[in-house]
Amino acid sequence: MKICYSEKEEKLFRLISQVGKEVEIACYVVGGFVRDKIMGRPTNDIDIVCIGDAERVAKKLVPPATGINIFKNFGVAQLLIDGFDIELVGARKESYSRNSRKPVVEPGTLEDDQNRRDFTINAMAISLNEDDFGHVLDPFNGLKHIQEEKIITPLNPEITFSDDPLRMMRAIRFATQLNFTIVPETFEAIKNKAERIRIVSKERITDELNKILLSKKPSIGFHLLFISGLLDIIFPQMAQLSGAEYIDGKGHKDNFYHTLQVIDNISEHTDDLWVRWAAVLHDIGKPATKRYEEGHGWTFHGHEVVGARMVPGIFSRLKLPQHDKMKFVKKMVELHLRPISLTNENITDSAIRRLLFDAGDDFESLMMLCEADITSRNKQKRTRFLENFDMVRRRCAEVEAKDHIRNWQPPVSGEVIMETFGLEPGIMVGVIKKAIREAILDGIIPNTKEAAFELMAKKANELGLKQMK
């Protein structure tokens, strides 16, 4: 088949072809670039396999190449040319030991290099050599599998996944991103080799999880992870959401598939990875809080609080960041039921202020999560919930315009309190600050410096503190 290149791509490939000829090293474009060009997907990452010393080819490309990095131990060269991220590597063949996904590598042929690829759609190559420039080499029918939208390993899938278990995650990730089907034989091998994923680092697993989560419809990947048995191993807390239990004919919804719907819902509105993680974890506390109450049915009281407490541990185990991103997700999980409790016409301004204060800059993300959490198939119920959330938004806008609670800073700082009463940092300062904050949020005093200063003096007097002269 003929692949259409941009003018910049054609120029680049002709340059590499000329350099390869000069140093007598055959060069081929391989992997994802070939797949994506055939599928019409944009890409600037280009992998080049050299049948020989990739470093020699790379050095001859300077200039125009910039940002060149040579990794001698791995036979890899990375460089930039005209906006393309290019990696050149010598063709190799690999052999694996039982307890590691790091192969023993030795120089090989193009055939060896294609044999070691994870999937047929990634095993195609484009020749950059003078004799057959532009010719596609497709030994495993990758082009046919693209047309059929199938994920298939080039060689025996049991061996492929045993050698490098991360390929199981990659199969599911590609199936999710491309909306392809993993063929039965390949998927059965994933199920059979699921336990092998334990030898893969948490960082590599989470990188694939994040790519699944950032796809157009993440539920595809999480469903495949679940039914393959991988999710039980890499993220058991999420797998434990699965299942619906019945007592006296009363059951609860399957919280796993509810969560997948919430993830898909929110993915229609944002590409923010951490908002999507909030959707993944919003009900994570439900298994621990599930109770059956006679005469009432199933309850999950406090699951938002329990779930929020679980977030730091989950982030730690998955090697996700422990700083502001984790705190954001924790806050979203803890607050995700609050707006629904405010869908009453008679709700007080105080409750609205507290939501605005607690949500702060993340108010819109919280409301997006709440709206995504509506998964009822009953159109009337969905409409009613959405109208209720519109009412909450209006009430919040009204109160914010009046009281300026979002991004609220106390009118009287801790430094002023310490200076006024000659205090060192400590519990007394916190007591006074909290009294001022609560009074403003409850509407007892206005959000002004004068009112806050007056309450500060009153509270300090109650605590037996005297103002410095």
N, C-alpha and C positions, 0 to 999 in steps of 0.2 A: 504494500500500500504506500501511497505518497502522503507524507506528513507536511503540512503547510507551516513554515517558520516565518517569524517576523524578520524584518530586514536586519535588526540587531542580532537575532539568533543566528541567521545565516552567516553574517559577518564573523561572529564569534567562532562558529563551527569550522568555517574555512580557515581561520587563523590557527586553531588547534590542529586541524588536518595538516596544514603546512609545517607546523612545528614538529608534529609526529613524524612526518616524512623526513625532515632534516635530521632527527635523532634516531631514525629507524625504529620507532616504537608505535605499534598500532594502538589506536585510541577509539573508544566507543562511549556514546552516551547511554547510560543505563538507569534502571529503576523508576522512581516516581516521576521524573520529568517526562519520560517516554509515555508512561501511562496517562499523565495529565494532558499532554499535547494531543494524544489520540482522543481523549474524552472532552477536549475543549475547555479544560480547567486552567486558569491562570497560574503560573509558577515562575519563580525566579531562581529556584534552587536547582542546580545542575550537577549530577554526579558523573564523573568520567572514569572509566576503567582503562588503565594502560597495561598493555601486555609487555611489561618491563618496568623500568624505574620511573615512577610517577614524578619524582623530584626533578629529574632531568627535563621532563616536559614542562613542569611548572616554572622552573628557572628561565627557560627560554621564552616564557610568556611575559617577562618583565623587561621593559614596559610592553603593553599598556596595563598589565595587572598591578593592583595595589593591595595592601593589607595582606601580604603573603605570610603564611605560617607553615612551617615544615615540621612534621612529626615523624622523625626518622624511625623511631621504634615501631611505628605502625605503618610505615610506608605511605603516609598520607600527606597531601599538600592542600591547603585551603587558600583561596585568593578571591579577589573581587575584580571583575572586568565589566565596565559599562552597566553597572546596576545588577549584575548577576552574581550570586553566591555560588562559587564553583569549588567542588572537592574532587581532587584527582587522587586515585589510589591504584596501586598495582593489582592486577588480577591475582586471585588467591584461591586456594582450596583450604577447607577447614576440617578438623576432627575434634570431637568433644569428649570430655570425661563425664562420668555419671553425676558428680557433685558440683558441677560448675557450668554456667552458660558461656564462659569465656573459652573460645576455641583455641586449639593449637593451629597456627596459621603458617602456611608455606606458599611460595609462589606457585601460580597455576595458570591455566589457559582461560580463554573467555568461557569455554564450556564449563570448566570448574567453577568459575565465578557465577555463571547463571544457575548452576546446580545448587549453589548454596543460598539462593534467594528464597525469601519466605513464601511468596505467592506467585502464581503464573503471571498475574497482571503486573508484577514488579520485576519479572525476569526477562523482559524484552530489552533489546539493545539496538542502537542506531549506529551504523558504521560511520566513522569520520575519516576513513582511509580512501586514498585516491582511487583505487580500483573499484570500490563499490560504495562511494560516498552517498550517505542518505538511506542506504538499504536497511530495512528492519529485520533483525534476526529474532525469531520468535519460536524457540525450540519446544515450548510447552503450551502453545495455542493460547497465549495470553490475550491476543486480539479477539479471538472467538469468545473467550470468557468475559471480556469487557462487554461485548455485544450481548452476551447472555446474562450479564450482571451477576457473575458467580465468583466466589472466593474459593480457590483451590490451591493446594500446595503443589509445587513442581514434582516433588518426590513423595515417598511414603509419609503421610501426615503424622503417624505415630512416631517416626524417627525425627521428623522435622520439629515437632513440639517437644519431644524429649531432649533433643540437642539444645534447643533454645526456647524455654517455656514462655518467654516474653512474646513469642510469635502468636501465642493463643490470645493474648490481649490485643495484639495488632490485628489479628483476623477479625475480632469483634469490633475494633475501632474502625477498620476499613469498611466493614459491613454497615456500620452506623453512618459514617461520613458519606459513603457512596450510595447508600441504600441498596447494597448488593446482598445476595443470599449466600451464606456459607453452605456449601454442598454437604449432604448428609454424612459422607465418609469423613470429610474434614472435621465436621462438628462433632461427630462421634469420637474422633481422636482427641479433641479438646476435652470432652467429658472424661475420657479414659486417663488423660494425662494431667488433669486439673491439679492434683497434688504437687506436681513438679513446679508449680508457680511459687512454691515456698522458697526456692533457691534464688529467686529474683529479688533485687533490692527494692525496698519500699519506694524509693525515689522514682525508679523506672516504671513501677506499677502505677503510681499516682500520676506520672506524666501521661500515661495512656488513659487513665480515668478522666483527667482534665480534658483531653482531646475529645473523648466521648461526650463529656458534659458540654463542651463548646460546639458540638455538632447541631445541625438544624433540628433533629428530633432525637434527643438523647435517650428516650425510653427504649429505642431499638437496642442500644448497646446494653443498658442495664437489665433488660429482659433476657438477653443472651447470656450475660454474665451470671444471672440467677439460675437459668435452667441448665447451664453447663456445669454448675457447681463451683465456679471460680469465685462468685461473690461471697459464698459462705466462708471462703478462706481469706480473701483480701479485705473484706468489709462486712464482717458478720453482723454488725449492728443493723445494717440496712436489710440484710437477708432476713433477719428476725422480724421485720415488719410484715412478712408474708403470712397469709392465711386468715380465714374467717372462722370464728368459733361460734357454735350455737348451743344455747341452753333454753329449754322450754319454748323452742321455736323462735327465740330471739337471737339474732346474730349481729355482728358488726361488719363494716366493710373491710375488704382486704387493704390494709394500710400500705402495703408495698405497691400495689398497682395504683392506688390513689396517689401515692407520692410520685410515681412515674408520670401520671397525668398532670400533676402540679408542675413538675419539671418541664414538660412539654409546653404547658400553658405559659409559663414565665419566659421560656425560650423564644416565644413568638414576639416578645416585647423588649428583650435585652440580651446583649452578648456579654454582659458583665459576669465573669466567672464566679465571683463571690456571691452575687445575688442568686445565681443558679445553685451554688452550694447551700445557700440558705433554704432553697426549695427542697434539696435533697434531705436536709436534716430537720426540717420544720416539725416533723412528727416522730423524730427518732426516739423520743422518750415514751412513746405509747406502749411498747411491750412491757416496760417496767411498771407502768401505772394501770394496766388493764385490770378491771374488776367487774364482777357480775353482781348487781344489786337486785335483790328480790323485789318484784313489782315495778322495777324501773328498767332494768336491762344492763347493757355494757356501758361502763364509764372509763374515762381516761383522765381523771382529775389530776391537775398539776403537771400534765405531761410537758407543757411548755417550759416549766421551771426545771424539771428533771432533764429534759432534752438540752436546755442551755448549759447545764452543768456537765453534760457529756461532751459538748463540743470541743473543749480544750484537749481532752484525752484522745478523741478521734483525730483531731488535727495532728497531734503529736505522733500517733501511731502511723498515720499516712504520710508523715513528713511534710505536711502542709505548713505554711508560715504561722508562727505563734504570736505575731504582733497585731497590727491594726486589722488585718483581714480576718483573723480568727475572732477578734473582739466584735467586729461588725456582724459576722455570721451568728455568733452567740447572742448578740442583741436582737437580731431578727427572729431567732428561734424563740427567745423569751417573750417577745412582744407580739408574736403573730396572732394571738387571740384577742388582744386588747381592742383593736378597732371594731370587731364584731360586737363587743360588749357595749359599744357606744352608739349603737344603731337604734337609739330610743329618743324620741322627740324631747323628752323631759330630762335628758342627761345634763348634768351640771357643767358649767364652765370650768369648774375645778378639775373634773375628770378629763376634759379636753386639754386643759393646760398641762396636766401631768403627761398625757400622751405626747404632746408637742415637745415637752421638756425631755422626756425619756428618749424619744425618737431623734430629736435634733435634726441634723442635716440629712439623716437617713429616712425621713418621713415618707418620701415618694417611693423609695425602695420597699419600705414596709407595706405601703398600700398596694404596690404591685404584687407583693407576695400574697397578701390577703385576697386580692381579686383572683390570682392564679389558683388559690386554694378552693375555689368554688368549682367542684367537679360533678355536681349533680346533673343527671341527664334530663331532669324535669325543667323545661324551659321557663315555666312560671316561677319556680323556686329560684332559678339562676337570675332571672330578671329582678326578683324581689331583693336578693342579696346585693346585686350590683347597684340597685337604686339606694339601698341602705348605705353602701360604701360612698356613693355620691353625696349622701346627706352628711356623712362623717367628714368628708373633704370640705363641704361648704361650712360646716360648723367650725372646723379647724381653721379655715381661712378667716372666718369672722373673728374668732378669738385671737388669732395671731395678729391680725390687723390692729386689734385693740390693745393687746397686752405684750406683744413682741417677745414671746417665750422661746421660740426656736433660736438656737445658738445663744441662749440666755447666759449672761454673766451676772453674778451677784452685784447689786448696786454698791455694796460695801464689801471690800476684799478682806481676806485674812490678814494682810499686812496692815490695813487700817485698824482692824480690831486689835491687833497686837500693839500697835503704836499708841492707840487711844488708852489702853488699859495697862500698858507696860507688861504684856504677856510674852512668854516664849511660845514657840510652836507646841501645840498640845491639845488635849481633849476639850478644854474650855473654848478655844477658838472654834473648834468643830461644832460644839453645841450651839454657839451663837450664830454661826453661818447657817446651820441647819434650820434654826428657828426662823431666820429671815426668809430662807428659801421656801419653807413650808407655808409661811404666812402669805407669801406672794402667790404661790401656786393655788392655795385655798381661797384666794381673793380677799383675805382679811385686811391686807394693806396693798396699795398700788405699787407697781413696779417702778418706784422712784427712789433716788438717793436719800431724799429728805425723810420719807416714810421708813425706809430701811434703817437710817441712822437713829431715828426715834425709837424703833423697836430694839435696836442693838443696845441702846442705853438702858431701856427697861429690862431687857433680859440680863444684862450685865449686873444690874442692881439686884435682881433676884438671886444671882449667883454670888453676891457679896463682893463684886468687883468695883473698884473705884477708878474714876477717870483720872488720867495723869494731867497735871496742870501744865 
